[in-house]
Amino acid sequence: MQCAARCQAALLQVHNRVEADDFPLKHQFLAVMLGVRRPTVTVLLHGLQEAGLIFSRYGRLRVLRRRQLEAATCECYAVIRSHFTRLGL
């Protein structure tokens, strides 16, 4: 799976857990989650921000267009989400 799709899936999973559109999320933390360098995360988030899907600044992230973010991620996100829903999480 490509890094951009994994990043989008990770953002959606965090968004599900915090149950808010605006939440703290540092680039370094996301880099550790994805197993990539922090500058890679910066580039990925910048692309998502240019597309108007998110807004990111100073350790905070806001999901602006969740449906479009879901459409741009890999099919694995839907599988993971269905398992969590089935477990009641």
Summary of the structure (lengths in Angstrom):
residues: 89
radius of gyration: 12.3
end to end distance: 24.8
largest distance: 35.6
contacts: 241
relative contact order: 0.21
helix: 63%
strand: 12%
